[in-house]
């Protein structure tokens, strides 16, 4: 076992300096973007919740207890960072019941900002985006170089790696996935099984993406690539004509990489051979994901960073704001700018 950077090489070379991330919860704020008009009536109570230094699952447990319902009656669209100040939607299934008194959940860690009724539950992945407001403190960087890098990110996006959070503290999620893969067994506990399978897929995807970044093709469509639009789950194979589509330059369309599972790869030609080679190099892990009967899926290799604006609040403090699609990591944007001291110090993972 040795230290490795599970995110692979950076797209734009060396960072412009260093900074601290999450010196306080307020330094990392996330607002869920949900484009669903709420009807105002129905058997589901939707809650707009602000949480501080609290993970999403614990917030759901507290809401369920206060509402007097089982945890499975509480839903949310996605998991949000614990070391942060976040605002997101939850829903509670309350058929034939009045709105419960939820004031008991209010604390320094959790507040309910709004409540509305709706006819349907909140589904996982229903949010359209996440908005970030992030302050980088103890900044040590050349301002001119940093602003030039920010402009590069605006115009080119960044590699869409799965962030270090996906692999767990000290890489423990990946270690667990590799141990089960070595035995070709699956965890009995459903939540653990889901987490470790997701970790394994993420690690293989990052390997493919790292190779594309190394060859400077992470943001270039090639014949045989599988292309997709931002936020779309549908995809299509690229021929010569598709590789010249102007929407690629506009950051609306992107090449994709595999989220490994059972079945045939959608890619073709040289691209497919490269992806199969990555699976062969990690044969225990890829076979384990196939054995779990996960379907082959795709994820965009390039992450467009929408609405990116920045402001120097002090000589050593930079605030950035931007919007990312669901399932994408703000830290992979930040790492293209500066070395993140609090993240880097925590990186421990195993070779696989």
TORROVEX-30621 format. One line per field, with one value per residue (C-alpha): x, y, z; residue in one letter; chain; residue number from 1. Coordinates in nm, 4 decimals, padded with zeros to 6 digits. Layout:
BEGIN
east c(X, ...) .
north c(Y, ...) .
up c(Z, ...) .
res c(a, ...) .
chain c(A, ...) .
n c(NUM, ...) .
This chain:
BEGIN
east c(00.0000, 00.1273, -00.0023, -00.1495, -00.3493, -00.6736, -00.7732, -00.4911, -00.3042, -00.4329, -00.5422, -00.3542, -00.0242, 00.1084, -00.1223, -00.0949, -00.0222, -00.1895, -00.4862, -00.6861, -01.0306, -01.3105, -01.1427, -01.5051, -01.8395, -01.9292, -01.6267, -01.7960, -02.1632, -02.3830, -02.7338, -02.9322, -03.1026, -03.4408, -03.6491, -03.9722, -04.2807, -04.4480, -04.8256, -04.9026, -05.1095, -05.0645, -04.9488, -04.5819, -04.4409, -04.1314, -03.8792, -03.6122, -03.3435, -03.0232, -02.7655, -02.4266, -02.1540, -02.4137, -02.4399, -02.7571, -02.8345, -02.8206, -03.0445, -03.2969, -03.2902, -03.3607, -03.6459, -03.7992, -03.7850, -03.9415, -04.2180, -04.2872, -04.2311, -03.9889, -03.6680, -03.7822, -04.0619, -03.8044, -03.6478, -03.3792, -03.2332, -02.8654, -02.5978, -02.4285, -02.0978, -02.0868, -01.8023, -02.0060, -02.3080, -02.5632, -02.9244, -03.1238, -03.4721, -03.6207, -03.9696, -04.1772, -04.4552, -04.7565, -05.0664, -05.3794, -05.1769, -05.1468, -04.8151, -04.6142, -04.4513, -04.0882, -03.9607, -03.7837, -03.5233, -03.4086, -03.0539, -02.7217, -02.6790, -03.0234, -03.2951, -03.6082, -03.6378, -03.9569, -04.2276, -04.4604, -04.6936, -04.6602, -04.8257, -04.5065, -04.2021, -03.8616, -03.6655, -03.2906, -03.1134, -03.4123, -03.2124, -03.0836, -02.7614, -02.5716, -02.4583, -02.1344, -01.9983, -01.6469, -01.3866, -01.0209, -00.8261, -00.4548, -00.4135, -00.0559, -00.0676, 00.0140, -00.3112, -00.2430, -00.1633, -00.4663, -00.7038, -00.5594, -00.6244, -00.9814, -01.0359, -00.9040, -01.1559, -01.4385, -01.3486, -01.2363, -01.3968, -01.2036, -01.1612, -01.4719, -01.2950, -01.4794, -01.3517, -01.1526, -01.4677, -01.5973, -01.3112, -01.3592, -01.1303, -00.7818, -00.9156, -01.1143, -01.4043, -01.1657, -00.9794, -01.3106, -01.4105, -01.0780, -01.1015, -01.4451, -01.3317, -01.0366, -01.2793, -01.5403, -01.8008, -02.0604, -02.1447, -02.4706, -02.5647, -02.7373, -02.5995, -02.2426, -02.2789, -02.4037, -02.1245, -01.8424, -01.9707, -01.9990, -01.6433, -01.5109, -01.6800, -01.5490, -01.1923, -01.2048, -01.3604, -01.0875, -00.8246, -00.9711, -01.0025, -00.6461, -00.5190, -00.7190, -00.5836, -00.2298, -00.2799, -00.4548, -00.7737, -01.0093, -01.1839, -01.1470, -01.3951, -01.2437, -01.4028, -01.5437, -01.5996, -01.9364, -02.0712, -02.3310, -02.4786, -02.4336, -02.6948, -02.8285, -02.8308, -02.8604, -02.5492, -02.4351, -02.1202, -01.9049, -01.8121, -01.6016, -01.8933, -01.9847, -01.6224, -01.6600, -01.9854, -01.9573, -02.1376, -01.8162, -01.6380, -01.9375, -01.9028, -02.2526, -02.1385, -01.8594, -01.6774, -01.7655, -01.5963, -01.7336, -01.9037, -01.8134, -02.0665, -02.2063, -02.2625, -02.0965, -01.9155, -02.0886, -01.7562, -01.5951, -01.2549, -00.9444, -01.1478, -01.3089, -00.9689, -00.8335, -01.1286, -01.1008, -00.7296, -00.8079, -01.0485, -00.7881, -00.5319, -00.7829, -00.9357, -01.0491, -01.2338, -01.3956, -01.5006, -01.6498, -01.8574, -01.9801, -02.0641, -02.2808, -02.4859, -02.4362, -02.5213, -02.2618, -02.3231, -02.1384, -02.0184, -01.8929, -01.5133, -01.5256, -01.7000, -01.8320, -01.8179, -02.1164, -02.1522, -01.7959, -01.7259, -01.4606, -01.3661, -01.0592, -01.2074, -00.8567, -00.4996, -00.5078, -00.8768, -01.0471, -01.4204, -01.5477, -01.9042, -02.0116, -02.2753, -02.2126, -02.4349, -02.5492, -02.2916, -01.9940, -01.7345, -01.6403, -01.3000, -01.1943, -01.2529, -01.0538, -00.7580, -00.6980, -00.6373, -00.4459, -00.3099, -00.5814, -00.3925, -00.6695, -00.7563, -00.4010, -00.2989, -00.5809, -00.5111, -00.4292, -00.5316, -00.3996, -00.2484, -00.4784) .
north c(00.0000, 00.3467, 00.6985, 00.7813, 01.0679, 00.9001, 01.2015, 01.1707, 01.4558, 01.8112, 01.9504, 02.2807, 02.1829, 02.3038, 02.4875, 02.8630, 02.8292, 02.6920, 02.7671, 02.6206, 02.4791, 02.4583, 02.6529, 02.6997, 02.5607, 02.8988, 02.8749, 02.5948, 02.6630, 02.4498, 02.5307, 02.2599, 02.3744, 02.2065, 02.2936, 02.1331, 02.3540, 02.2460, 02.2124, 02.3247, 02.0161, 01.6392, 01.3726, 01.4676, 01.7525, 01.9077, 02.0845, 02.3382, 02.2631, 02.4388, 02.2201, 02.3034, 02.0453, 01.7703, 01.4991, 01.4428, 01.0998, 01.2281, 01.5215, 01.2734, 01.0704, 01.3793, 01.4855, 01.1353, 01.1251, 01.4699, 01.3822, 01.0475, 00.8476, 00.5771, 00.6802, 00.5278, 00.7880, 01.0679, 01.1333, 01.3625, 01.4275, 01.3911, 01.3721, 01.6969, 01.7586, 01.7380, 01.9863, 02.2674, 02.4938, 02.3445, 02.4001, 02.1179, 01.9719, 01.6783, 01.5287, 01.3355, 01.0961, 01.1879, 01.0253, 01.1489, 01.3334, 01.7016, 01.8836, 01.7751, 02.0190, 02.0067, 02.2885, 02.0326, 01.9715, 02.3320, 02.3729, 02.5282, 02.2306, 02.2127, 02.4595, 02.4231, 02.7339, 02.6498, 02.3797, 02.3062, 02.0222, 01.8318, 01.5331, 01.3284, 01.2320, 01.3789, 01.1319, 01.0721, 01.2709, 01.4999, 01.8203, 01.9889, 02.1344, 02.2478, 02.6054, 02.6631, 02.9618, 02.8804, 03.0852, 02.9845, 03.1188, 03.1535, 03.1947, 03.2010, 03.2555, 03.5057, 03.6917, 03.7399, 03.3721, 03.2680, 03.4894, 03.3512, 02.9984, 03.0896, 03.2148, 02.8825, 02.6980, 02.9189, 02.8522, 02.4872, 02.3267, 02.0751, 01.6958, 01.5454, 01.3271, 01.1746, 01.3701, 01.2260, 01.2275, 00.9348, 00.7116, 00.7714, 00.8894, 00.7480, 00.5688, 00.3257, 00.2902, 00.1881, -00.0497, -00.2148, -00.2409, -00.3993, -00.6512, -00.7673, -00.7670, -00.9901, -01.2456, -01.1767, -01.1358, -00.8657, -00.7095, -00.8320, -00.4919, -00.2973, 00.0472, -00.0841, -00.2779, 00.0314, 00.2501, 00.0093, -00.0657, 00.3067, 00.3540, 00.0795, 00.2261, 00.5714, 00.4445, 00.2778, 00.5869, 00.8060, 00.5724, 00.6076, 00.9844, 01.0145, 00.8450, 01.0859, 01.3865, 01.2519, 01.2226, 01.5644, 01.4081, 01.4492, 01.7412, 01.6254, 01.4015, 01.1146, 00.8676, 00.5856, 00.8109, 00.8083, 01.1644, 01.3116, 01.6498, 01.8064, 01.6666, 01.4120, 01.0367, 00.9628, 00.9247, 00.8423, 00.7196, 00.9772, 00.9515, 01.2056, 01.4470, 01.4375, 01.5138, 01.8511, 01.9474, 02.3115, 02.2194, 02.0501, 02.3870, 02.5463, 02.2969, 02.1624, 01.8219, 01.6057, 01.2744, 01.0217, 00.7424, 00.4137, 00.3554, -00.0107, -00.2918, -00.5940, -00.5761, -00.4381, -00.1053, 00.1573, 00.2950, 00.1667, 00.1233, 00.2574, 00.4239, 00.0927, -00.0780, 00.1835, 00.1370, -00.2427, -00.2144, -00.0116, -00.2870, -00.5578, -00.3695, -00.3762, -00.7146, -00.8110, -00.4846, -00.4860, -00.8524, -00.7755, -00.4897, -00.7163, -00.9891, -00.7374, -00.6991, -00.3250, -00.1986, -00.0305, 00.3436, 00.6585, 00.9800, 01.2929, 01.3303, 01.7095, 01.9161, 02.2568, 02.5130, 02.7431, 03.0923, 03.1064, 03.4411, 03.5327, 03.8051, 03.8651, 03.9419, 04.0039, 03.9582, 03.6005, 03.5150, 03.4297, 03.3676, 03.1734, 03.0966, 02.8450, 02.5875, 02.2175, 01.9334, 01.6758, 01.4165, 01.6416, 01.7620, 02.1217, 02.0110, 01.8939, 02.2508, 02.4009, 02.1625, 02.3006, 02.6386, 02.5763, 02.3022, 02.2372, 02.1925, 02.0427, 01.7947, 01.7050, 01.6277, 01.3725, 01.1831, 00.8211, 00.5437, 00.2123, 00.1079, -00.1067) .
up c(00.0000, -00.0843, -00.1208, -00.4597, -00.5968, -00.6970, -00.9024, -01.1551, -01.3262, -01.3428, -01.6787, -01.6654, -01.5082, -01.1755, -00.9378, -00.8871, -00.5148, -00.2042, 00.0222, 00.3067, 00.2406, 00.4975, 00.7747, 00.8865, 00.7715, 00.6226, 00.3928, 00.1950, 00.1158, -00.1097, -00.2345, -00.4091, -00.7298, -00.7795, -01.0863, -00.9652, -00.9117, -00.5861, -00.6031, -00.2466, -00.1652, -00.1507, 00.0926, 00.0810, 00.2904, 00.1314, 00.3544, 00.2575, 00.5160, 00.6160, 00.7892, 00.9336, 01.0042, 00.9619, 00.6976, 00.4975, 00.6435, 01.0023, 00.9069, 00.7624, 01.0846, 01.2954, 01.0665, 01.0753, 01.4557, 01.4930, 01.2450, 01.4141, 01.0956, 00.9859, 00.8150, 00.4840, 00.4710, 00.4482, 00.1072, -00.0327, -00.3766, -00.2961, -00.0292, 00.0710, 00.2464, 00.6251, 00.6668, 00.5149, 00.5365, 00.2979, 00.1974, 00.0390, 00.0034, 00.1953, 00.1717, 00.4260, 00.3252, 00.5423, 00.3873, 00.5640, 00.8275, 00.9176, 00.9103, 01.2150, 01.4569, 01.3506, 01.5704, 01.7893, 01.5160, 01.5140, 01.6447, 01.5501, 01.3147, 01.1513, 01.0565, 00.8444, 00.6276, 00.4365, 00.4147, 00.1222, 00.0294, -00.2952, -00.4636, -00.5054, -00.3020, -00.3668, -00.5800, -00.5623, -00.8302, -00.8882, -00.8395, -01.1531, -01.0093, -00.7005, -00.6438, -00.4521, -00.2628, -00.1425, 00.0405, 00.0116, 00.3095, 00.3874, 00.0137, -00.1108, -00.4866, -00.7570, -00.8256, -01.1964, -01.2520, -01.0498, -01.2479, -01.5721, -01.4441, -01.3518, -01.7071, -01.8399, -01.6244, -01.7543, -02.1175, -02.0970, -01.7909, -01.5782, -01.5759, -01.4144, -01.1585, -00.8666, -00.5662, -00.2796, -00.0644, -00.2698, -00.1521, 00.2208, 00.4955, 00.4477, 00.1375, 00.3556, 00.1123, -00.1646, 00.0652, 00.1502, -00.2151, -00.3073, -00.0228, -00.1376, -00.5011, -00.4150, -00.2673, -00.5387, -00.2651, -00.1985, 00.1398, 00.2864, 00.4238, 00.1473, 00.2308, 00.2573, -00.0684, -00.2493, -00.1106, -00.1951, -00.5452, -00.6122, -00.4863, -00.7131, -01.0188, -00.9328, -00.9027, -01.2456, -01.4034, -01.2563, -01.4016, -01.7520, -01.7137, -01.5807, -01.8973, -02.1137, -01.9210, -01.9590, -02.3361, -02.3555, -02.4955, -02.1973, -02.3682, -02.7296, -02.9115, -03.1095, -03.3480, -03.1343, -02.8333, -02.6623, -02.6447, -02.4112, -02.3290, -01.9865, -01.7501, -02.0005, -01.9484, -02.3195, -02.5345, -02.8875, -03.0592, -03.2371, -03.6005, -03.7925, -03.8289, -03.4581, -03.3642, -03.5397, -03.3679, -03.2465, -02.9253, -02.8113, -02.8104, -02.6377, -02.3475, -02.4102, -02.5395, -02.3982, -02.4404, -02.1710, -01.9778, -01.8444, -01.5128, -01.5151, -01.5021, -01.6826, -02.0578, -02.3680, -02.3761, -02.5891, -02.7131, -03.0303, -03.1921, -03.0207, -02.7444, -02.6535, -02.6508, -02.4109, -02.1762, -02.1893, -02.1122, -01.7986, -01.6911, -01.7571, -01.5501, -01.2631, -01.3423, -00.9911, -00.9493, -01.2942, -01.2589, -00.9175, -01.0595, -01.3392, -01.0872, -00.8983, -01.2197, -01.2384, -01.5854, -01.8025, -01.7764, -01.8848, -01.7190, -01.8933, -01.8849, -01.8944, -01.6276, -01.7414, -01.4602, -01.5060, -01.3640, -01.2319, -01.0655, -00.8112, -00.5683, -00.3530, -00.0106, 00.1232, 00.0055, 00.1372, 00.0798, -00.2497, -00.2811, -00.5831, -00.6872, -00.9513, -01.0456, -01.1142, -01.2374, -00.9772, -00.8774, -00.9545, -00.7054, -00.6302, -00.5018, -00.8495, -00.9707, -00.6840, -00.7266, -01.0758, -00.9128, -00.5898, -00.3691, -00.1101, 00.2123, 00.4244, 00.1492, 00.0479, 00.4049, 00.4277, 00.1054, 00.1839, -00.0483, -00.1695, -00.4984, -00.7072) .
res c(x, x, x, x, x, x, x, x, x, x, x, x, x, x, x, x, x, x, x, x, x, x, x, x, x, x, x, x, x, x, x, x, x, x, x, x, x, x, x, x, x, x, x, x, x, x, x, x, x, x, x, x, x, x, x, x, x, x, x, x, x, x, x, x, x, x, x, x, x, x, x, x, x, x, x, x, x, x, x, x, x, x, x, x, x, x, x, x, x, x, x, x, x, x, x, x, x, x, x, x, x, x, x, x, x, x, x, x, x, x, x, x, x, x, x, x, x, x, x, x, x, x, x, x, x, x, x, x, x, x, x, x, x, x, x, x, x, x, x, x, x, x, x, x, x, x, x, x, x, x, x, x, x, x, x, x, x, x, x, x, x, x, x, x, x, x, x, x, x, x, x, x, x, x, x, x, x, x, x, x, x, x, x, x, x, x, x, x, x, x, x, x, x, x, x, x, x, x, x, x, x, x, x, x, x, x, x, x, x, x, x, x, x, x, x, x, x, x, x, x, x, x, x, x, x, x, x, x, x, x, x, x, x, x, x, x, x, x, x, x, x, x, x, x, x, x, x, x, x, x, x, x, x, x, x, x, x, x, x, x, x, x, x, x, x, x, x, x, x, x, x, x, x, x, x, x, x, x, x, x, x, x, x, x, x, x, x, x, x, x, x, x, x, x, x, x, x, x, x, x, x, x, x, x, x, x, x, x, x, x, x, x, x, x, x, x, x, x, x, x, x, x, x, x, x, x, x, x, x, x, x, x, x, x, x, x, x, x, x, x, x, x, x, x, x, x, x, x, x, x, x, x) .
chain c(A, A, A, A, A, A, A, A, A, A, A, A, A, A, A, A, A, A, A, A, A, A, A, A, A, A, A, A, A, A, A, A, A, A, A, A, A, A, A, A, A, A, A, A, A, A, A, A, A, A, A, A, A, A, A, A, A, A, A, A, A, A, A, A, A, A, A, A, A, A, A, A, A, A, A, A, A, A, A, A, A, A, A, A, A, A, A, A, A, A, A, A, A, A, A, A, A, A, A, A, A, A, A, A, A, A, A, A, A, A, A, A, A, A, A, A, A, A, A, A, A, A, A, A, A, A, A, A, A, A, A, A, A, A, A, A, A, A, A, A, A, A, A, A, A, A, A, A, A, A, A, A, A, A, A, A, A, A, A, A, A, A, A, A, A, A, A, A, A, A, A, A, A, A, A, A, A, A, A, A, A, A, A, A, A, A, A, A, A, A, A, A, A, A, A, A, A, A, A, A, A, A, A, A, A, A, A, A, A, A, A, A, A, A, A, A, A, A, A, A, A, A, A, A, A, A, A, A, A, A, A, A, A, A, A, A, A, A, A, A, A, A, A, A, A, A, A, A, A, A, A, A, A, A, A, A, A, A, A, A, A, A, A, A, A, A, A, A, A, A, A, A, A, A, A, A, A, A, A, A, A, A, A, A, A, A, A, A, A, A, A, A, A, A, A, A, A, A, A, A, A, A, A, A, A, A, A, A, A, A, A, A, A, A, A, A, A, A, A, A, A, A, A, A, A, A, A, A, A, A, A, A, A, A, A, A, A, A, A, A, A, A, A, A, A, A, A, A, A, A, A, A) .
n c(1, 2, 3, 4, 5, 6, 7, 8, 9, 10, 11, 12, 13, 14, 15, 16, 17, 18, 19, 20, 21, 22, 23, 24, 25, 26, 27, 28, 29, 30, 31, 32, 33, 34, 35, 36, 37, 38, 39, 40, 41, 42, 43, 44, 45, 46, 47, 48, 49, 50, 51, 52, 53, 54, 55, 56, 57, 58, 59, 60, 61, 62, 63, 64, 65, 66, 67, 68, 69, 70, 71, 72, 73, 74, 75, 76, 77, 78, 79, 80, 81, 82, 83, 84, 85, 86, 87, 88, 89, 90, 91, 92, 93, 94, 95, 96, 97, 98, 99, 100, 101, 102, 103, 104, 105, 106, 107, 108, 109, 110, 111, 112, 113, 114, 115, 116, 117, 118, 119, 120, 121, 122, 123, 124, 125, 126, 127, 128, 129, 130, 131, 132, 133, 134, 135, 136, 137, 138, 139, 140, 141, 142, 143, 144, 145, 146, 147, 148, 149, 150, 151, 152, 153, 154, 155, 156, 157, 158, 159, 160, 161, 162, 163, 164, 165, 166, 167, 168, 169, 170, 171, 172, 173, 174, 175, 176, 177, 178, 179, 180, 181, 182, 183, 184, 185, 186, 187, 188, 189, 190, 191, 192, 193, 194, 195, 196, 197, 198, 199, 200, 201, 202, 203, 204, 205, 206, 207, 208, 209, 210, 211, 212, 213, 214, 215, 216, 217, 218, 219, 220, 221, 222, 223, 224, 225, 226, 227, 228, 229, 230, 231, 232, 233, 234, 235, 236, 237, 238, 239, 240, 241, 242, 243, 244, 245, 246, 247, 248, 249, 250, 251, 252, 253, 254, 255, 256, 257, 258, 259, 260, 261, 262, 263, 264, 265, 266, 267, 268, 269, 270, 271, 272, 273, 274, 275, 276, 277, 278, 279, 280, 281, 282, 283, 284, 285, 286, 287, 288, 289, 290, 291, 292, 293, 294, 295, 296, 297, 298, 299, 300, 301, 302, 303, 304, 305, 306, 307, 308, 309, 310, 311, 312, 313, 314, 315, 316, 317, 318, 319, 320, 321, 322, 323, 324, 325, 326, 327, 328, 329, 330, 331, 332, 333, 334, 335, 336, 337, 338, 339, 340, 341, 342, 343, 344, 345, 346, 347, 348, 349, 350, 351, 352) .
